[in-house]
């Protein structure tokens, strides 16, 4: 996608806000590490299964961990979006009260 398409869909922050927000992740690190460890183990189980029941258990577990990781990152994006909105409202309220004080 081009930047113009992302702007049209209102995905990007306004250019004057680029680089002004924290880039810290809102993904919980420990649960993510646990899920990724389970994913790695499930791949090993699928390989050891050699086409039998363990292969299907490993494959099913891996698919489930893919879903969980996707869900975790989606929730993190929503938390980050909320954080930016709250910060934006705080800045607006501060600048509004500052302009009221100068009047």
MIFITOR-962357 format. One line per 10 residues: number of its first residue (from 1); their letters; for each residue x, y, z of C-alpha. Coordinates in steps of 0.25 Angstrom, whole numbers, plus 2048, in hexadecimal, padded with zeros to 3 digits. Example, Ala and Ser with C-alpha at 12.3 -4.5 7.8 and 13.67 -1.06 7.14 Angstrom:
BEGIN
1 = AS = 831,7EE,81F | 837,7FC,81D
This chain:
BEGIN
1 = XXXXXXXXXX = 800,800,800 | 804,80E,7FD | 805,819,808 | 7FA,820,800 | 7F1,814,802 | 7F4,813,811 | 7F0,821,812 | 7E3,820,80B | 7E0,814,814 | 7E4,81C,821
11 = XXXXXXXXXX = 7EE,812,825 | 7FA,81C,827 | 7FB,826,831 | 7FC,835,82C | 80A,838,827 | 80C,843,832 | 80B,837,83C | 815,82E,836 | 820,82B,83F | 81A,831,84B
21 = XXXXXXXXXX = 813,825,852 | 81A,81A,85A | 81E,80E,852 | 81D,805,85E | 815,7F8,85B | 808,7F6,862 | 80A,7E7,860 | 80B,7DF,86D | 819,7D9,86C | 818,7CD,875
31 = XXXXXXXXXX = 80B,7C8,86F | 811,7CA,861 | 81E,7C2,865 | 816,7B7,86A | 80D,7B6,85E | 819,7B6,855 | 820,7AB,85D | 813,7A3,85C | 813,7A5,84D | 821,7A0,84B
41 = XXXXXXXXXX = 81E,794,854 | 812,791,84B | 81A,792,83F | 824,788,845 | 818,77F,849 | 813,77F,83B | 820,77B,835 | 822,770,83F | 814,76B,83C | 819,766,82F
51 = XXXXXXXXXX = 80A,767,829 | 803,761,835 | 7FB,766,840 | 806,76F,846 | 807,776,838 | 7F9,77A,839 | 7FA,77E,847 | 806,786,844 | 800,78D,838 | 7F3,790,83F
61 = XXXXXXXXXX = 7FB,796,84B | 803,79E,841 | 7F7,7A4,83A | 7F1,7A7,848 | 7FE,7AF,84C | 7FD,7B6,83E | 7EF,7BB,842 | 7F3,7BF,850 | 7FF,7C7,84B | 7F7,7CE,841
71 = XXXXXXXXXX = 7EC,7D1,84C | 7F7,7D6,855 | 7FD,7E0,84B | 7EF,7E4,847 | 7EC,7E8,855 | 7F9,7EF,856 | 7F6,7F8,84A | 7E9,7FB,851 | 7F0,7FF,85E | 7FA,807,856
81 = XXXXXXXXXX = 7EF,80E,84E | 7E8,812,85B | 7F5,817,862 | 7F7,820,856 | 7E9,825,856 | 7EA,828,865 | 7F7,82F,863 | 7F1,837,858 | 7E5,83B,861 | 7EE,83F,86C
91 = XXXXXXXXXX = 7F7,848,863 | 7EA,84E,85D | 7E4,851,86B | 7F2,857,870 | 7F3,860,864 | 7E4,864,865 | 7E6,868,874 | 7F3,86F,870 | 7EC,877,865 | 7E0,87A,86F
101 = XXX = 7EA,87F,879 | 7F0,889,86F | 7E3,88F,86B
